[in-house]
Amino acid sequence: QVQLVESGGTLVHPGGSLKLSCEASPLTLEYYAFGWFRQAPGKEREGVAVINCRDSSTYYKDFVKDRFSISRDDATKMVYLQMNDLRSEDTAVYYCAAGWAGTVTPDVVWTEEEYSYWGQGTQVTVAS
């Protein structure tokens, strides 16, 4: 059973930055697409950013474009989400997910059913 492990969530002030990490061992990153999703209190889970490691293509929701950046490190099998200019509305539990690179095509990158493996989530709170 593959279990992704997220870390890095904490309390941060508005305008601050935070880097979330996703440990993806034992997966071989190049075969997978990785997504960061988030769920705010009382809301449905939503996609934030995706990277397809097969071709390094990246996708971002409009509300995080130019603020968040997804990246990966094949050697350490880590996937990251760099978050800048954080806002109160970014407060949520952030989840890392992995799906086969060949099936996570551009038209379904935000479809949770395309992701086979999920982490437990890490809490990000943006408050003064």
N, C-alpha and C positions, 0 to 999 in steps of 0.2 A: 504494500500500500504506500503510494507516494504521498507525502505530506509536505506542502510548502510551508515555510516558516517566515512570517513577517516580523520586522522589528523597526524601531526608530520612532514610533509614535509617542507623542508627549504633549504637554501644554506649551503653546507658543503664542506670543503676542501678535496682534494684527500687523501686517507688513513684514513679519519675520519669515525665516526660511527653515526648512526641515528636509531631511533626506531619509526616505524610507528604504528599507532593504528587504529583499525576498531571497531566502536561501532555497535554491531549486535542486539541490542534490537529492537523488541520484540521476536526475534528468540530464541528457545531453542537450544543451540549449539550442543548438542549431536545428534541431528537429521540431522545435516548439515555437508557438506564439505565446507571449506572456501579456496578461492584461492586469491593470490595476483598476479595481472597482471600489466604490465606497457606498456606505449606507449611513445616512444621517438619521437622527431620532425621528420616528414617525413617518419616515419616507421609504420608498422602495430603493433597492440597491441600483446603482447606476455606474456605467463605465466612465473611466477617466482618461486612461491612456493605454495604448497597446503597442507592443513591438513584435514584429514577426522576425524571428531570428534567422530564418532561411534567407531572407533578402534584406534584412535590416530596415524594412519599411516601418514607419511609425504613424500612429493615429492619435489624435487628441480631440476631446470634446471641446466645443467652442468656449465653454466657460473656464477652461484651464489653459487654452492656447497662450503662448508667450509667457506663461507663468510656471508651468510644470514641464519637466523633461524626463522621459523614460530612457533608460540605458541598460546595458548588460555587460557582464564580464564573464567571458566563456571559461577562462582559466579557473576562476573561483566559483563558477556556477551561481552567480548572484545577479539579480535583477534589481534595479534601483528606480526610485521615483524622486527626483529632485523637485521640491515645491518651494517657489519663491512668492513674495508678495501675498502671503496668506491672508485670507479674509475669514470672518466669522462663519460665513456660509460654507467654508471648506471643512468645518467641524464634522467629523464622521468616523466610523470605523472603516479602515482601508484594508481591502483584501487583495491578495495576489492570486492569480489564476493562470493555469497553463493548459493549452490545447495544441493538438497537432498542427504544425505549421501549414500543412497542405490543405487543411479543412477550414482554418480560420482565414477565410478570404475577405477582401475589403468590404463586401456587402454584409458580412456577419460578424465583424470584429466586436460588436457590442452585444452579441447574443450569448447569454450566459451558458446556454446548453452546449455551445461549442467548446467549452472549457471543461476538461475532465478532472483536473486537480485544483484544489483550493487550499488556501491557508486558513488559519483561525481568525486572522484579522489583527490590526493594531489600531489603537485609539489615537486620533489626532484631534486636539481641542485648541481652537483659536479664540482667545479671549484676552481682555485687557488685564 
